[in-house]
Amino acid sequence: MTWSESGYVDCLTSERRGYAWVMEHHGGVMPEEARKAAVEWYPYQPAGTPFRGLVFHDEAWHWAMTAIHGDRYVVDHPELVHPSPEYAAPPDPSEDAGAWAREGIPL
């Protein structure tokens, strides 16, 4: 898939936000650490990077639950296979894509 830069950044920001939310609300991770974990899992990849955005093939919910509960979470915790309604809620309008950069977290 060919990404426009803005489309890639929007997707990256959304997935980071979702991953951090799960880590905080289901993993008990403090917000700052949850954001750092999200950036580690979803590093910015410059245009032209082979397979850029491949991690997007599963949504952040899955990757975060795997980090918290292990690869077998779908078997061991079937109640967690589908995202909670709170996870799917629209982001807080006060948080924009630039919030990550303003807090010193690289895109």
N, C-alpha and C positions, 0 to 999 in steps of 0.2 A: 504494500500500500504506500502511496506517496502522500506525505503529510504536508499541508501548508504549515508554515511556522506557527501561525496563530492557532490553528487547529490542534497542532501537537502540544503547544503550551497549555491550551485550555484543557485538553485531555489529561496531561501530566498533572496539572493543578488539581483537577477534579479527583483523580485517582489518589494523589497524595493526601488530599483532604479526607477521602473515605478511609484510606488505610490508617491515618492518624486517629480518626474517630473510633474505629474498631479497636485499635490498640489501647486507646484511653478508656473506652466504655466497657469493653469486654476483657481486656488484658490487664487493666488496672495500672497502666503506664501513665506517668505524669505527662501533661500536654507537651512540654518542651521535648521530652524524650520521645514521645509519640511522633512528633514532627520530624525529629532527627531520624527515626526509624523509617519514616515514609520517604525521606530524601535518599536514604541509603538503598531502599528497595526500588525507588523510582528516580534514579539519577537522570539528570538532563543529558540527552544525547544530541550532539550537533547534527544538523542536516547533513545527509550523505553517509551517516553511520549505517553500516549494514544491519538490517533487521531492527531499525529504529522503532521503538514502541512495541516490540514483540510482547513485552510483559502485559500489555493491555488486552491480550487474548482472554484473560480471566479478570473479572473485576476485583477491585481492591478488597472487598469483603472476603473473597476466597483466600487471597494471599495473606491477609492479616490473620484470619482464623487458622491457616496453616502454620503461621509463625507462632501463634499462641498455643494451639492444641496439637500440632503435628500433622503429618500427612494423612493420618487416618481419622481426622476430625469428622469427616462425613459419615463414617461408620460408628465411631465412638460417641459422637454428639449430633445425631441426625436433626435435633431441634435447631441446630445452628447452620444448617445447610443454606437456608434462605435468609437474606438480609432482613433485619428488623425494620419496621416502618420509620423509626427515628433515623436510621442510616440513610434511608431513601429520601428523607425530607430535604427540601431545597436548602442550600447553604445560607448561613447568616448573611444578610445583605451588607453588614458592616465589614465582612471579610472578603477581600477581593484578591485577585491573582497576585497583586503586588505585595500583599501581606507577607508572603514567604520571604521575598527579597528584603523588605524593610526590616525583618527580624534577623537578617544576616544569613538566611538559609538560601543557598544558591538555587536558581531555577534549575 
